[in-house]
Amino acid sequence: MLDFSAIAAGSELLFSSIGPWLYVFPGIIIGLVFGAIPGLQISMAMAIFLPATLYMSFLEAMLFLTAIFTGGSFGSGIPAILMNIPGTSSAIATAFDGYPMARKGEHNMALGVALGASCFGVLFGYLILFMLIQPISGMVLKLGPSEMFFVILWGMTLIASLKGDFMLKGLLSGMIGLLIGTIGFSEVGVARGTLGNEYLLDGVPVIPAMMGMFAASELFKLVNTNYLVADESARRVCIREILSGVKQAFRHPKVMLRGSLIGVFVGAVPGVGSSVSNLLSYVETKRRDSDPESYGQGNPKGVVAAESANSTSEAGSMATLLALGIPGGGATAVMLAAFAMHNITGGPQFIREETDIVYAIIIANFGQVLLLVALGLMFIPLLANVVKVPMNILIPSVLSMAVFGSFGLTGNISGPVTVLVFSIVGWIFSRLHYSVPAAVIGILLGGMAESNLLHTYQISGGELSYVFERPVTLLIIGLLLLSLFGAKLTALLSRRVNQPSTSKA
C-alpha cells in the first residue's frame, strides 16, 4: 500500500530547496564518463567519489550515487555499440545488435535507440519500485540458495540457446566459463585450478577477461579494415538521426515493457542484477520474434531489449538495498557503505522509520530521467566521432586502453596478461562457433553458482528430497528443461499431429 503522507513528506524534502538536485547533474556526467570508458566500472566511479558524500546529507549522498548509477547504466552501452566493447557486464547484449548497426553506418540510430530504451527503463523501474517496494522485498526473501543456483543454470541455458544450431556448443561455452569462474580459493579455503600460479589464488580477473573476449578478439578481425564504418558518407554524426533513434525505441513498446519487467525482478535478486537481466531480455525477445534470424545482424529491437532491462535492473537492486539492506551488486554495495558512513542501517526498519527519504530517493530518480535525456544528447555526439577514426589508430588505442584499464583494475601484470590470454580464447571461440557471451557470463557467475550449490548442500544435508520440498526451485527447474527441450518437443508434437492428415491424403 502507498503511504501518501510519506510521499508528501518525501516530495517536500526534495523540492523545498535546490540543494539535493545540485548533486544529480555531476553524478550523471560521472556515470556517463565511467560507463563509456572500457575498464572503468560504475562501482569504481561510486567508490572513488564515495568519500565526498561525507560532506553531504544522507539524501544528497543517495541522489549523487544513484545519479552515477543511472548515467553509467546508459554510458556502458556506448562503447558496446561503437566498438563492440561492453563498458560493463550489463551491456553485453547491447553489443549483439548495436555493433552490427554501427558497422552498417547506423551508429546514430543505435545510440538513439539505446538512449530511449535506457530512459524508459529507469522511469519504468522506479515506477514499479514506487508502487511495489514492499511486495518485491518479500518475494526476494523467499529465494534461497537452491533457487539462486538453478536461476544461474537457467540463465546459462537461455544464453546458450542464442547459438541456435550450435546450442550444444553454447552450453559447453557456459560450462567452460563456470569452471574458469571457480578458479582460486573456494568458500572452504581450498585452492583449485591455479596451476601453482599465485596470481590466480583470487580467481581470474573478470573484467579483463571480458574485455579480452569481447574487445580484443573482435579487433583481431578488423586488422585489415580501414574504418569502423566502411561507407564514408555514413560516418557523420547527426543529432537528428539520434533523436530518430530515440523515437524508434518507442515503436517497440512490448519489447521495452518485457525487458523492463525482466530487469526489475531479476535486478532484485542479490548478486545477479543487470549482468543477467539484459541477456535474459535479449533471449526472450529473440525467441518471441517472427524473424529471430535478424538478431545479431543489426536489429534495433535487440538494443531495445538489452538497454531497457539493464537500466530497469537498477531499480530492482535498489529495492533489495532499501527494503532488506542487501546489496544487489557492486554499485549497491558502495551505496550500502554510504548508509554506514551516515550511521543508517538499511532494511525493514529503515523502510518503517525513514519512509519519506525512501520515497524522496525514488521520486528524484524520475527527475534523473529528464537529465539523462538532456545530458545523453550532449554527450553522445562527442563519442560517436569514434567512427571517423582510422582503424590503424583506433585498434592500438583501444588495445592500449584495455591493457592500461586492466592493469588499473588488478594493480599488477595479471590484468594485461588476462586480456591477452582471453583475447586469443575469444578469437578461437568465435572461429569455432562457440558462444563468447555464454562463456563470459559463466566466468561472472561461476563463484556465485558454486557458493549457492555449497549452501544448498549444507542446508539439505545432502538430501535430494530437499529440492522437491521447494516449489519455486521446481518451477525454475521446469523452465530450465523447457528452455533445453521445448523447441524439440514442440517440433515432435507438431510432426505427430501432421502425420494422420498426411496418411489420409
C-alpha positions as CSV (number, residue, x, y, z in Angstrom):
1,M,0.0,0.0,0.0
2,L,1.2,3.5,-0.8
3,D,1.8,5.8,2.2
4,F,0.6,9.2,0.8
5,S,1.7,11.2,3.9
6,A,5.2,9.7,3.4
7,I,5.1,10.6,-0.3
8,A,4.2,14.1,0.5
9,A,6.9,14.4,3.1
10,G,9.5,13.0,0.7
11,S,8.4,15.4,-2.0
12,E,8.8,18.3,0.5
13,L,12.4,17.1,1.2
14,L,13.2,17.1,-2.5
15,F,11.6,20.4,-3.6
16,S,11.9,22.6,-0.6
17,S,15.4,23.6,-1.8
18,I,17.6,23.1,-4.9
19,G,20.4,21.6,-2.8
20,P,19.7,17.9,-3.3
21,W,19.4,18.4,-7.1
22,L,22.8,20.1,-7.4
23,Y,24.4,16.7,-6.9
24,V,22.4,14.9,-9.6
25,F,23.9,16.8,-12.5
26,P,27.6,16.0,-11.8
27,G,26.6,12.4,-10.8
28,I,25.1,11.6,-14.2
29,I,28.1,13.1,-16.0
30,I,30.5,11.0,-13.9
31,G,28.4,7.9,-14.6
32,L,28.3,8.6,-18.4
33,V,32.1,9.0,-18.5
34,F,33.0,6.0,-16.4
35,G,30.4,3.8,-18.1
36,A,31.6,4.8,-21.6
37,I,35.3,4.1,-20.9
38,P,36.0,0.3,-21.1
39,G,37.8,-0.9,-18.0
40,L,36.2,1.8,-15.7
41,Q,33.3,0.4,-13.8
42,I,30.2,2.2,-12.4
43,S,31.0,0.7,-8.9
44,M,34.6,2.1,-9.3
45,A,33.3,5.6,-10.0
46,M,31.0,5.4,-7.0
47,A,33.8,4.1,-4.8
48,I,36.2,6.9,-5.9
49,F,33.6,9.6,-5.1
50,L,32.2,7.9,-2.0
51,P,34.4,10.0,0.4
52,A,32.8,13.1,-1.0
53,T,29.4,12.0,0.3
54,L,30.7,12.5,3.9
55,Y,30.1,16.3,3.4
56,M,26.6,15.8,2.1
57,S,23.3,14.9,3.9
58,F,22.2,11.3,3.5
59,L,19.6,12.2,0.9
60,E,22.1,14.3,-1.1
61,A,24.6,11.4,-0.9
62,M,22.0,8.9,-2.2
63,L,20.9,11.2,-5.1
64,F,24.5,11.7,-6.1
65,L,25.3,7.9,-6.1
66,T,22.1,6.9,-7.8
67,A,22.8,9.6,-10.5
68,I,26.2,7.9,-11.1
69,F,24.4,4.6,-11.3
70,T,21.8,5.9,-13.8
71,G,24.4,7.6,-16.0
72,G,26.7,4.6,-16.0
73,S,23.9,2.2,-17.0
74,F,23.4,4.0,-20.3
75,G,27.1,5.1,-20.7
76,S,28.3,1.4,-20.7
77,G,26.2,0.8,-23.9
78,I,28.1,3.5,-25.9
79,P,31.4,1.6,-26.4
80,A,29.3,-1.6,-26.8
81,I,27.6,-0.1,-29.8
82,L,30.6,1.8,-31.3
83,M,33.4,-0.7,-30.7
84,N,31.8,-4.0,-29.5
85,I,33.4,-3.3,-26.1
86,P,30.7,-3.5,-23.3
87,G,31.6,-0.7,-20.8
88,T,30.3,-3.1,-18.1
89,S,28.9,-6.6,-18.0
90,S,25.4,-5.1,-18.1
91,A,25.9,-4.0,-21.7
92,I,27.0,-7.4,-23.2
93,A,23.7,-8.0,-25.0
94,T,23.7,-4.3,-26.2
95,A,26.7,-5.2,-28.4
96,F,24.9,-8.1,-30.1
97,D,22.9,-5.8,-32.4
98,G,24.2,-2.4,-31.6
99,Y,27.7,-3.1,-33.0
100,P,26.4,-4.6,-36.3
101,M,24.2,-1.4,-36.6
102,A,27.3,0.7,-36.2
103,R,29.2,-1.3,-38.8
104,K,26.4,-0.6,-41.2
105,G,26.6,3.1,-40.6
106,E,23.6,3.2,-38.3
107,H,25.6,4.3,-35.2
108,N,23.4,7.4,-34.7
109,M,20.2,5.4,-34.8
110,A,21.7,2.7,-32.5
111,L,22.8,5.2,-29.9
112,G,19.4,7.0,-30.0
113,V,17.6,3.6,-29.6
114,A,19.8,2.8,-26.6
115,L,19.2,6.2,-25.0
116,G,15.4,6.0,-25.5
117,A,15.2,2.4,-24.1
118,S,17.5,3.3,-21.1
119,C,15.4,6.3,-20.1
120,F,12.2,4.3,-20.4
121,G,13.9,1.5,-18.3
122,V,14.9,3.9,-15.5
123,L,11.5,5.5,-15.4
124,F,9.5,2.2,-15.5
125,G,11.8,0.5,-13.0
126,Y,11.4,3.3,-10.4
127,L,7.7,3.4,-11.0
128,I,7.5,-0.3,-10.2
129,L,9.7,0.3,-7.2
130,F,7.4,3.2,-6.1
131,M,4.3,1.0,-6.2
132,L,5.7,-2.3,-5.1
133,I,8.7,-1.9,-2.9
134,Q,7.4,-3.9,0.0
135,P,6.0,-6.8,-2.1
136,I,9.2,-7.1,-4.1
137,S,11.3,-7.3,-1.0
138,G,9.0,-10.0,0.3
139,M,9.4,-12.0,-2.9
140,V,13.2,-11.7,-2.8
141,L,13.3,-13.1,0.7
142,K,11.7,-16.3,-0.5
143,L,14.6,-17.1,-2.8
144,G,17.1,-19.4,-1.1
145,P,20.5,-20.8,-2.4
146,S,18.8,-23.6,-4.3
147,E,16.6,-21.2,-6.3
148,M,19.6,-19.0,-6.9
149,F,21.7,-21.9,-8.2
150,F,19.0,-23.0,-10.7
151,V,18.3,-19.4,-11.7
152,I,22.0,-19.2,-12.8
153,L,21.8,-22.5,-14.7
154,W,18.6,-21.4,-16.3
155,G,20.2,-18.2,-17.4
156,M,23.1,-20.1,-18.9
157,T,20.8,-22.3,-20.9
158,L,18.9,-19.3,-22.3
159,I,22.2,-17.6,-23.3
160,A,23.4,-20.9,-24.9
161,S,20.2,-21.0,-27.0
162,L,21.3,-17.8,-28.8
163,K,23.7,-20.0,-30.9
164,G,20.7,-21.7,-32.5
165,D,22.1,-24.7,-34.4
166,F,25.2,-24.6,-32.2
167,M,23.3,-24.8,-28.9
168,L,25.4,-27.7,-27.6
169,K,28.5,-25.5,-28.2
170,G,26.8,-22.7,-26.4
171,L,26.2,-24.9,-23.3
172,L,29.8,-26.1,-23.4
173,S,30.9,-22.5,-23.5
174,G,28.8,-21.7,-20.4
175,M,30.2,-24.7,-18.6
176,I,33.8,-23.7,-19.5
177,G,33.0,-20.2,-18.2
178,L,31.6,-21.6,-15.0
179,L,34.8,-23.7,-14.5
180,I,37.0,-20.7,-15.1
181,G,34.9,-18.7,-12.6
182,T,35.7,-21.3,-9.9
183,I,39.5,-20.9,-10.2
184,G,41.1,-19.8,-7.0
185,F,40.1,-20.3,-3.3
186,S,36.8,-21.9,-2.7
187,E,34.4,-20.9,0.2
188,V,36.0,-23.7,2.3
189,G,39.6,-22.4,1.6
190,V,40.7,-24.9,-1.0
191,A,42.7,-23.6,-4.0
192,R,41.6,-25.1,-7.3
193,G,42.9,-24.7,-10.9
194,T,45.7,-22.2,-10.1
195,L,48.4,-24.5,-11.6
196,G,50.7,-23.1,-8.8
197,N,50.3,-19.5,-10.0
198,E,49.8,-17.1,-7.1
199,Y,48.1,-14.5,-9.3
200,L,45.2,-17.0,-9.7
201,L,44.6,-17.5,-6.0
202,D,41.9,-14.8,-6.0
203,G,40.4,-16.1,-9.3
204,V,40.5,-15.0,-12.9
205,P,40.1,-11.2,-13.1
206,V,36.6,-11.0,-14.6
207,I,36.6,-7.5,-16.2
208,P,39.9,-8.0,-18.0
209,A,38.7,-11.4,-19.2
210,M,35.5,-9.9,-20.5
211,M,37.5,-7.1,-22.3
212,G,39.8,-9.7,-23.9
213,M,37.0,-12.0,-25.1
214,F,34.8,-9.2,-26.5
215,A,37.0,-6.3,-27.4
216,A,40.5,-7.6,-28.3
217,S,39.2,-10.7,-30.1
218,E,36.9,-8.5,-32.3
219,L,39.8,-6.1,-33.0
220,F,41.8,-9.0,-34.4
221,K,39.1,-9.4,-37.1
222,L,39.3,-5.7,-38.1
223,V,43.0,-5.5,-38.7
224,N,42.6,-5.4,-42.5
225,T,39.8,-2.8,-42.5
226,N,40.3,0.9,-42.8
227,Y,37.4,2.3,-40.8
228,L,34.8,1.0,-38.3
229,V,32.2,2.1,-40.8
230,A,33.2,1.3,-44.4
231,D,31.0,3.9,-46.2
232,E,32.5,7.4,-45.8
233,S,29.1,9.1,-46.2
234,A,27.7,7.1,-43.3
235,R,30.4,8.2,-40.8
236,R,28.7,11.5,-40.0
237,V,27.3,12.3,-36.5
238,C,23.8,13.5,-36.8
239,I,21.7,14.7,-33.8
240,R,18.5,14.3,-35.9
241,E,19.2,10.6,-36.5
242,I,20.0,10.1,-32.8
243,L,16.6,11.7,-32.0
244,S,15.0,9.5,-34.6
245,G,16.6,6.5,-32.8
246,V,15.0,7.6,-29.6
247,K,11.6,7.6,-31.3
248,Q,12.4,4.2,-32.9
249,A,12.8,2.7,-29.4
250,F,9.2,3.7,-28.5
251,R,7.9,1.9,-31.6
252,H,8.6,-1.3,-29.8
253,P,6.6,-0.9,-26.6
254,K,6.1,-4.6,-26.0
255,V,9.9,-5.2,-26.2
256,M,10.6,-2.3,-23.8
257,L,7.9,-3.4,-21.4
258,R,9.0,-7.0,-21.4
259,G,12.7,-6.0,-20.9
260,S,11.8,-3.6,-18.1
261,L,9.8,-6.3,-16.2
262,I,12.6,-8.8,-16.5
263,G,15.1,-6.1,-15.4
264,V,13.3,-5.0,-12.3
265,F,12.6,-8.5,-11.0
266,V,15.9,-10.1,-12.0
267,G,17.7,-7.0,-10.7
268,A,16.0,-7.5,-7.3
269,V,17.8,-10.8,-6.9
270,P,21.0,-10.1,-4.9
271,G,24.2,-10.7,-6.9
272,V,22.5,-11.3,-10.3
273,G,21.3,-7.9,-11.4
274,S,21.9,-6.3,-14.8
275,S,24.6,-8.7,-16.0
276,V,22.0,-11.4,-16.4
277,S,18.8,-9.4,-16.9
278,N,20.0,-7.8,-20.2
279,L,20.8,-11.2,-21.6
280,L,17.6,-12.8,-20.5
281,S,15.6,-9.9,-22.0
282,Y,17.5,-10.2,-25.3
283,V,17.0,-14.0,-25.4
284,E,13.2,-13.7,-24.7
285,T,12.8,-11.0,-27.3
286,K,14.6,-13.1,-29.9
287,R,12.6,-16.2,-29.1
288,R,9.3,-14.4,-29.4
289,D,10.1,-12.6,-32.6
290,S,8.8,-13.7,-36.0
291,D,12.2,-13.2,-37.5
292,P,14.8,-14.4,-35.0
293,E,17.5,-14.8,-37.6
294,S,17.7,-11.0,-37.9
295,Y,19.1,-10.7,-34.4
296,G,22.8,-10.3,-34.3
297,Q,22.7,-8.7,-37.7
298,G,21.6,-5.2,-36.6
299,N,18.0,-5.5,-35.3
300,P,17.1,-2.4,-33.3
301,K,14.8,-4.5,-31.1
302,G,17.8,-6.3,-29.7
303,V,19.2,-3.0,-28.5
304,V,15.8,-2.0,-27.0
305,A,15.5,-5.3,-25.2
306,A,19.0,-5.2,-23.7
307,E,19.1,-1.5,-22.7
308,S,15.6,-1.4,-21.2
309,A,16.4,-4.4,-19.0
310,N,19.8,-3.3,-17.8
311,S,18.5,0.2,-16.9
312,T,15.5,-1.2,-15.1
313,S,17.5,-3.6,-13.0
314,E,18.9,-0.6,-11.2
315,A,15.5,-0.1,-9.5
316,G,15.4,-3.8,-8.7
317,S,18.7,-3.8,-7.0
318,M,17.7,-0.6,-5.1
319,A,14.6,-2.5,-3.8
320,T,16.7,-5.1,-2.1
321,L,19.1,-2.4,-0.7
322,L,16.4,-0.2,0.7
323,A,14.0,-2.9,1.9
324,L,16.4,-5.6,3.0
325,G,19.7,-3.8,3.4
326,I,21.2,-6.4,1.0
327,P,23.3,-5.0,-2.0
328,G,22.3,-6.4,-5.3
329,G,25.8,-5.9,-6.8
330,G,29.0,-3.8,-6.7
331,A,27.2,-0.4,-7.2
332,T,24.6,-1.0,-4.4
333,A,27.4,-2.4,-2.2
334,V,29.0,1.1,-2.4
335,M,25.7,2.6,-1.6
336,L,25.5,0.4,1.5
337,A,28.8,1.8,2.5
338,A,27.3,5.3,2.2
339,F,24.5,4.1,4.6
340,A,27.1,3.1,7.2
341,M,29.0,6.4,6.7
342,H,25.8,8.2,7.7
343,N,25.0,5.8,10.5
344,I,22.0,4.4,8.8
345,T,21.1,0.7,8.5
346,G,19.1,-0.5,5.5
347,G,16.3,-3.0,5.8
348,P,12.7,-3.2,7.0
349,Q,13.4,-0.9,10.0
350,F,14.7,1.8,7.6
351,I,11.6,1.4,5.4
352,R,9.4,1.9,8.5
353,E,11.3,4.8,10.1
354,E,12.6,6.7,7.1
355,T,9.7,6.2,4.6
356,D,9.8,9.8,3.5
357,I,13.5,9.5,2.5
358,V,12.8,6.2,0.6
359,Y,10.1,7.9,-1.5
360,A,12.3,11.0,-2.0
361,I,15.0,8.9,-3.5
362,I,12.5,7.1,-5.8
363,I,10.9,10.4,-6.9
364,A,14.3,12.0,-7.5
365,N,15.1,9.2,-10.0
366,F,12.1,10.2,-12.1
367,G,13.8,13.6,-12.5
368,Q,17.1,12.0,-13.3
369,V,15.5,10.5,-16.4
370,L,14.9,14.0,-17.9
371,L,18.5,15.0,-17.1
372,L,19.8,11.7,-18.6
373,V,18.0,12.6,-21.9
374,A,19.5,16.1,-22.0
375,L,23.0,15.1,-21.0
376,G,22.9,12.0,-23.1
377,L,22.1,14.0,-26.2
378,M,25.0,16.4,-25.4
379,F,27.4,13.6,-24.6
380,I,26.6,11.1,-27.4
381,P,27.8,13.2,-30.4
382,L,31.3,13.5,-28.8
383,L,31.8,9.8,-28.5
384,A,30.1,9.0,-31.8
385,N,33.0,10.6,-33.7
386,V,35.0,7.4,-33.0
387,V,33.6,6.1,-36.3
388,K,35.7,8.7,-38.1
389,V,39.0,7.4,-36.6
390,P,41.1,5.2,-38.9
391,M,41.5,1.6,-37.7
392,N,45.3,1.9,-37.7
393,I,44.9,4.4,-34.9
394,L,41.7,3.0,-33.3
395,I,42.9,-0.6,-32.8
396,P,46.2,0.2,-30.9
397,S,44.4,2.9,-29.0
398,V,41.6,0.6,-27.8
399,L,44.0,-2.2,-27.1
400,S,46.2,0.2,-25.0
401,M,43.2,1.4,-23.2
402,A,42.2,-2.2,-22.4
403,V,45.7,-3.0,-21.2
404,F,46.1,0.0,-19.0
405,G,42.5,-0.3,-17.7
406,S,43.1,-3.9,-16.8
407,F,46.3,-3.0,-15.0
408,G,44.4,-0.3,-13.1
409,L,41.8,-2.9,-12.0
410,T,44.2,-5.5,-10.8
411,G,47.2,-3.4,-9.8
412,N,49.6,-5.9,-11.3
413,I,50.6,-7.7,-14.5
414,S,47.8,-10.3,-14.2
415,G,45.3,-7.8,-15.7
416,P,47.1,-7.3,-19.0
417,V,48.1,-11.0,-19.2
418,T,44.4,-11.9,-18.7
419,V,43.4,-9.5,-21.6
420,L,45.9,-11.2,-23.9
421,V,45.0,-14.8,-23.0
422,F,41.3,-14.2,-23.2
423,S,41.5,-12.3,-26.5
424,I,43.0,-15.4,-28.0
425,V,40.4,-17.6,-26.3
426,G,37.6,-15.3,-27.6
427,W,39.0,-15.4,-31.2
428,I,39.2,-19.2,-31.1
429,F,35.6,-19.4,-29.7
430,S,34.3,-17.1,-32.5
431,R,36.1,-19.1,-35.2
432,L,34.7,-22.4,-33.9
433,H,31.2,-21.1,-33.3
434,Y,31.3,-21.4,-29.5
435,S,29.4,-18.8,-27.5
436,V,31.5,-15.9,-26.2
437,P,28.7,-14.3,-24.2
438,A,27.9,-17.7,-22.5
439,A,31.5,-18.1,-21.5
440,V,31.7,-14.6,-20.1
441,I,28.5,-15.0,-18.1
442,G,29.8,-18.3,-16.8
443,I,33.0,-16.6,-15.6
444,L,30.9,-13.8,-14.0
445,L,28.6,-16.2,-12.2
446,G,30.9,-19.2,-11.6
447,G,31.8,-18.3,-8.0
448,M,28.2,-17.4,-7.1
449,A,26.9,-20.7,-8.6
450,E,29.4,-22.7,-6.5
451,S,28.6,-20.8,-3.4
452,N,24.9,-21.3,-3.7
453,L,25.3,-25.0,-4.5
454,L,27.5,-25.4,-1.4
455,H,25.0,-23.6,0.8
456,T,22.2,-25.8,-0.6
457,Y,24.2,-28.9,0.2
458,Q,24.8,-27.7,3.7
459,I,21.2,-26.8,4.4
460,S,19.8,-30.0,2.9
461,G,22.4,-32.3,4.5
462,G,23.0,-33.8,1.0
463,E,19.3,-35.0,0.8
464,L,17.9,-34.7,-2.7
465,S,14.3,-34.6,-1.3
466,Y,15.1,-31.0,-0.1
467,V,14.7,-29.8,-3.7
468,F,11.3,-31.4,-4.1
469,E,10.1,-29.5,-1.0
470,R,10.7,-26.1,-2.6
471,P,8.0,-25.3,-5.2
472,V,9.9,-22.2,-6.6
473,T,13.0,-24.4,-7.2
474,L,10.9,-27.0,-9.0
475,L,9.3,-24.2,-11.2
476,I,12.8,-22.9,-12.1
477,I,14.0,-26.4,-13.0
478,G,10.9,-26.8,-15.2
479,L,11.7,-23.6,-17.0
480,L,15.3,-24.7,-17.4
481,L,14.2,-28.1,-19.0
482,L,11.7,-26.2,-21.2
483,S,14.5,-24.0,-22.4
484,L,16.6,-27.0,-23.3
485,F,14.0,-29.3,-24.9
486,G,11.0,-27.0,-25.5
487,A,11.7,-26.4,-29.2
488,K,12.4,-30.1,-29.9
489,L,9.2,-31.2,-28.0
490,T,7.1,-28.7,-30.0
491,A,8.5,-29.9,-33.3
492,L,7.9,-33.6,-32.3
493,L,4.3,-32.9,-31.3
494,S,3.6,-30.9,-34.5
495,R,5.1,-33.7,-36.5
496,R,2.8,-36.3,-34.8
497,V,-0.3,-34.0,-35.3
498,N,0.5,-33.7,-39.0
499,Q,1.1,-37.4,-39.6
500,P,-2.6,-38.5,-39.7
501,S,-3.5,-35.8,-42.2
502,T,-0.6,-36.8,-44.4
503,S,-1.5,-40.5,-44.3
504,K,-5.2,-39.7,-45.2
505,A,-4.0,-37.7,-48.1
